Amino acid sequence: MYNGQLNKLQLYEGRWFADLIDQPKLADAWALFPTQIPQVVSWAMGTVDDAWQSSLDFITGGLGNVERVQTPEYTWRVTVTLERPSTIHKSECQNILYPGLQLTPIKLWLTDKWYSPGSILEFDDNQFQAIVVGEPYQDGAYFVYTVIVGNGQSSSYIPADLIQAGNQVSRAGSAYPEYSEQGDILVYNTGFEMKNHLTISRTEYSITGSAYSSVVAISALNPRNGKREYLVADEQQWKAIREHTKRCEYQMVYDQYTATSEGLSNLMGHNGYPITRSAGLLEQIAPSNRRYYTRLTADLIEDFLFDLSYNCLGTRDRKFLGLTGEMGLKEFDRVIKEKAGALPIIDTHFITGNGNSMDLTFGGQFTTYKMTNSIELTLKHFPLYDDVYHHRKLHPLTLKPVESYRITILDIGRRGGRSNIRKVVREGREMVIAIIPGLVSPKGYANGVNSFSANAKDGYSGHILSEYGIMIENPLACGELILSIQ
């Protein structure tokens, strides 16, 4: 259970809680270790529960990738490159056949005031360059630059199609004469600031007096000694925690942001307080990083991963994790086998069996694709995408959920010691449980005049509350391949 729980890549080692297994009741352990038990639950859900393996909660909370905040909203900055191209709004030479010929000045209306006299500008075809020769001035919302061809040759010019509106220029450097007092300017970029709210989810459960005697064990393998250890819980209580965790898992993926630009929510609860919902994993992925396909191909995967890898700032690791359903795995396997079919593969292990037996096994499934430039994608089955309870839009031919074909590609690298994808929780409110005792409580039956209860029911009830969200620190490095059936 310890090695390869998430996929074949070694990610990072979570924290083990061997000291919790001595507690005879989950409620007791919760009272003693309130901040540690949620991680144990996330880990158990992601590794023991067959129907919920590879959960997003396991990738984040189960492996300790949790950020605790003090307020119901949280912000973070997305690092971007310090410079980007500036767009041409118009030029003065749009009707001239050879702009810049004979060192004729060219005027460009640019979006940004980023360049100064001496700045060398390169066009979309960067073999053509120009140098700024005058101070820029503002004309409405744009800035006007006067430039001449950058090589100083009277026979050179800038192709007219490169200075049309919509094209771009970028800085190629600067050049100045000796004894000059001018200098190129620096462009500062503070990056993007993202803001998200936490979602408050609640679940209520009841346990009867007779059900109190039924117990179940959460089993986990301790890698320190190789022994299997147990944390014993009331059956109904564990079922409630399990269902609550599943519901939170679904919301971490599909939750929709409800706050306005002013940070307010128009959703109101029954008590008059606003209801805020956190933007889920899918809503945080940059819209430009969603690609739609009708038939998955190797070229599509390669081109997409190349695009994403340019945005993996702050890390040398360009290994991606792809979460997908059964049909996504099937499509991915088909693509790789088609690509492998054109290669001279000599040593294969698709057929296995014992030479003394008539039983042979044929088959195998590709789940990892290693590309050039050390780019690597490993797919992992994400059962949530196969859930027919939630996903009722079916493929017209296979009659399988369209969502099962979705491949969510995540950059799970670490920057500054922090995972790119983290679960965010309110301090002390990651998972709060309160018991309302009747004639029974988690401690046992009321058995004397000194016993106290909140009601006379033969049993007790509980409430589970979680205040949580998800954070993709760099959403530009994550993307999705989505099946289109239109």
N, C-alpha and C positions, 0 to 999 in steps of 0.2 A: 504493500500500500504506500510505502514511503517514496519509492523511486518511480518517476514518470506518472504521477497522479494526474497532472494536467495534460501533458503531451510528452513527446519524446525529448523535448528540449529541457535541459536543467535550468529552471528559472532561479529560484532563490529559496532558501530554507525558512520555513515558518517557525513559529515558536511552539514548543511542545509543553503540555500541561499535565505531566505525570502526577503532580501533587494534587490534582483535583479528583482523582479516581477513588480516593479513600472515603469520599462523602457518600453516605448511604442514600441520600435523597437529592434530587436535582435542586429542590427548593433550598436545602441547606447549603449546597455549593454556591447557589446564586447569592445567598446572603453574605457568604464569606468572600466570594470572588466576583463581584458584580461586573467589573470591566473585562474579565477574562472569559467568562462563560459564553458571551456572544461569539467569540472567535472559535471556541470549541464547537458550538452549534453549527457555525458556518462550515467549519472543516468537516464535521461529521456529515452534514448534508451534501457536501461536494464530493465526498469520497466513499461513504457507506451507502447512501441512498441511491440505488440504481436508476431510479426514475428522474433524478435531479443532479446527475454527475456533471462536472464541468460547468457548474453554475457560475454566474457573474459574481455572486456573493462569495463563492469560494475563491475566485481569482483575487478578489479584493479583501474582504473581511477575513476569510479563512486563512489567508497567507499573511495577515497582519498589515495589509496595505490600507490603513484606516487613518483618516485625518479628523481630529476632533476640534470642533469650533464652539464658540461661546454664544453665538447668536443664530437666529433662524435663517439667515442668509449668509452666503460666503462668496468671496471674490478671489480671483487669481489672475495672474498675468500670463499671456501667451507670448513667448519670445519669437520675434520675427527678425529677418535680416535687416541690417541697418540701412541698406539702400534698395530701392526698387526702380524700375523704369518710370519715366514721366511721359504722359500721353500728349501727343500733338493735337491741338484743337484746330488749328488752321495754319497755313503758311502764305507768305506774300508771293511765292513763286509757283503757285499751283498750275498756272497756265503756261509756264515756261518749259520748253523742251529739254534744256540742259541747265538746270539750276546750279548756280555757283561757278559756271564756266568763266574763265578769265578773272578768277578771284572776286566775282561779283557777290556782295553780301546777300545773305538769305535771312529773312525774318521768320521766326517760329513762335507761335503762340502755344505755350506749354501750361500744363496744369499746375506745376509746382515751381516755387522759387528756391531751387536747390543748387543752382550753378552760378558762377561768377566769371568775370573776364579771365581767360586762360584755361578754363575748363574744356577738356576734350570730350565731345559727345560722339557716341557711336549709334548708328541707326539699326533697324531690325536686321539688316544685313551688315554685320559689324566690320566688313572690309571697307565700308564707307564711313568716314569720320569727318567731323567739323570741329572748329575751335571757336569759342565765344570771344567776341572782340569788343563788346560794349557792355555797359551796365544794363541789366534787365530793368524794364519798367512795367508797371501794372496797367492792364487794359481790361476793365471790368473784373471778371472772375479769373482771368488768366494773366500770365506773365510773358512779355515779349522779349525774345533773345535775338540778337544779331550775331550771325555766325558766318564763317567762310570755310572752304574746304580745308580739311586738317593737314594735308600734305604740302600745302603752299604752292602746288603746281597749277599754272594757268590753264593747262589742258584738262585738268580734272574737274569733275562735277559730281553732284549727288543725283542719282536717278529720281525722277519726279514721283514715282510710285512710293518711294520711301518717306516722302514728306507730306503725304496726304493725311487728312484728318483721320484719327483712329490709330495711326502708327505710333511708335514709341521711340524714345531716345534714352540712353543710359550713360553714366560717366565712365569714360575709359582712362581717365587720369587728368593731368594738367601739364602745361608747358609755359615757361616764362623766360624773358631775356635776363641776362646778367644785370645785376644792380637794380633789379626791380623790387618794389615794395609791396607788390600785390601777392595774394596767395589764394588758393582754392578754399572754399568753405567746407565745413563738416556738416553732415546731415544727421540729426539726432532722431531716433525713433524710440518711443517709450513702449511700443508693442500694443497688443490688445489687452483690454481688461475684461474679464468675463465675470458675470454674476449669476448665481443660481440660488434658489430657495430650497429649504428642506421640506420634505413631505412628512406629515404625521399620519401614520397608519395605526389602526387599533383592531384588536381581535378579542372577542369575549368567549369564554368557554365555561362549562359546568361539569362537575364530577359528582356522581352519586356516591352514596355511602358504600354500596357494594362494589362499585368500580374502583374504589380506593385501594382495595386489596390486590388489584392486578398491577403488575410491574413489567417493565421492559428495560433492556440494557442497551446503551449505546456503546458499541465496541470500537476500539481504536488500537492500532499497533504502535507500541512505543519503540522507536528506532534505537533508543539507548540500550535496551536489553533484549529486544526482539520478542517480548511477551505481549499478549493481548490483555488489555486492561479495560475496565468497565466503569461507566458512570450510570448509576441506576436512577430511574425516574418513574413517577406515576405514569401509567400508559396514556390516559387522556391528556395529561399535561404535556407529555412529549408530542402527542398528535397535534395539540393546539399550537405548540411552538413550531412544529414542522410545517403546519399549514400557514402560520403567520409568516414564517421565513420564505415560503414559496410565493406568497402574495407580494411580499416586499421585493423578492427577486424579479417578479414580472414587472413591477412598477419601476424598478431601477433600469429596466430596458426600455419600457414603453411609456413611462410617465410623460405628461405634457405640461410645459411651463405655463402658468396661469397669471403671472405678474405682468403688469403694464410697464411701460418705460419709466414710470415714476416709482416702481416697486410695489404697487398696490394690486390687490386682487379683487375682481368683480364677483367672485364666487363667495357666497355668504353661507355660513352654517346655520343650524337650527337655533343656536344660542346668540346669533347676531355677530359672531366673530368671523373674520374672513378665513377662507380656506385657500391655502397656497400649496401648489404642487411643484415639485422639482422637475426640471428638464431631464429626461432619461437619457440613457446611453445613445440611442439612435438619434434623438433630437439634437445632441451635441456634436454629431459628426458633421463636418462642413458640407453643405449642399453640393459644392463643386466636386466633392470626392465621392459622389454617388454615380455609379455607372449602371446603365440598364442593358441587359442582353437578352437575345432570343435563343442563342445557342452559345454556350461557353466554349471559348477557344484558348489555346496556349498563348497566342499573340495578345489577346485581350488581357489575360492575367499578367503577362510580362510587362506590357505597356503600363498597366495600372500600378503595378508594384514599383516600377521605375519612377512613376510620377510621385507616389507616396514616399519613396526613399529620399527624394530631394528635400522633404520636409522633416526628416528625422534629425532635427537640430539638437546639439548637446550630447549626442551619443554616437559611438562608432558602430553600435550593434544595429544591423538592419535585418533583424529577424521578426517576422510578423506572425501573429496568431489569428487564424480564421475560425470564427464560430459559425457553424452551419448545421442544417438539418440532414436527414437521411438522403434526400434527393440531391442536396448540394454535394455531399460526399460522393454520391454515385456519379454526378456530372464531372466532378474534379478527377475522379479515378479514370473515367472515360477519356478525358482530355490528356492526361499524362500517358495513358496506355497508347493513345493514338500517336503522341509525340515519340514515345519510346519505340513504337513499331517501325519507325523510319531509321532507327539507330541499330548498329551491329552489336546487339547485346549477346554476350557469350555465356556468362554464368548467371543462371536464373534459379529461383527457388519457388516457382509457381506450382510445381508438382512435388508433393511430399508423400512419404509413406515408408513402410518397412518392407525390405526385400523379401522377407519370409511370409508376407501377408498379401492377400489380394485386395486389401483396402488401400486405396490411394486417394489423396486429396488434391484437387486442382483449384487454384485461385490465389487471390491476394488482392489487397487494396492499397493504392497509393494514397498517402495522406500528407506527404511532404514534397515540396518542389524547391530544389536548390538551383537558383539561377546564376548568371554571371554577376560579377561585382559583389559577391558575398550576400546577395539578397536571397532570403529564404522565407517560404510560407509553409506553415504547418497547420493543417485543418484539424479541428476537434469537433466531435459531435456535440451539438447544443440542443438537448431535447426540447427546450422551450419552443423552438421553431417548428417542431413536429406536433405540437399540442393542438389537436383538432377541436378542443373546447374553445380555444381562443381564435384559431385560424380556420375559418370556414370558406374562404375563397380558394377554390380548387383549380388545378391545372385541367384544361378541357380534355386532354388526352390521357394523362396518367391518373387523373382524379386524386392526386396528392395535393396537400396544401401548398399554395404558391410560396408561402413563407418558408417552406422547407428547402427551397432553392436559394434562399438568401445567404450570402456569405459576408459576414461582418469582419473586416480585416482590421486588427488592432495592433498598434505599436505598443508593446508591453515593456519597452526598455526602461531603464532607470536614469534619472538625471538628478545629480546632487544627492544621491542616496534614496530618492523617492521614485516610486513607480509612476509611470505616466497615467495609469488608470487607478483611481483610488475611491474607496467608499468614504463618504463624508457623513459624520454623525454629530449630533448635538452632545456636548459633554454631559455624561451621566444619563443620556436618554437613547443610547443605541438600542437597548431592549430593556424595557421596564416592565416588571410583573408585580401585580398586587393581588393578594388573595382576600376574598370576602368570605369568611368562614361561616358555616351553619353549625350543624351538630358534628360536622367533620371538618378538619383542617389538614394541611399537609403534615402537621405534627402528629396527628392521630385523632381519635374520637374524643368528644367531650365526655368526661366520665365523673363529674362531681360538681358540687355547688360552686366551686371556685373556677369552673370553666366559663369562658365568655364567648359569645358568638354574635354575629351581626343580624342573624335571622334564625328561624327554626327549621330550615330545610335540612333534609337528610343528605347532606353533602356540602360542597362549597363551590364557589365560582371564582374565576380569575379573569383579569384584564391584562392584555399585553399591549404595550405601546412602543412604537419605534419612531424616532425622528431622524431621517436619513436622506441622503442624496448620493449622486455619483459625480465624479469629476474626471474629465479627460483633459489633462493639463495641456497637451498639444493636440487639439482636434484636427489639425491640418495633416497629421501623420496617420490618421485612421480613415477608413473608407468602406464602401459597401459595393458589392456586385449584386444586383437585384434583377430577378427574372421579369421580363415584360411579356404579357400574354395578349396585348392589344393587337 
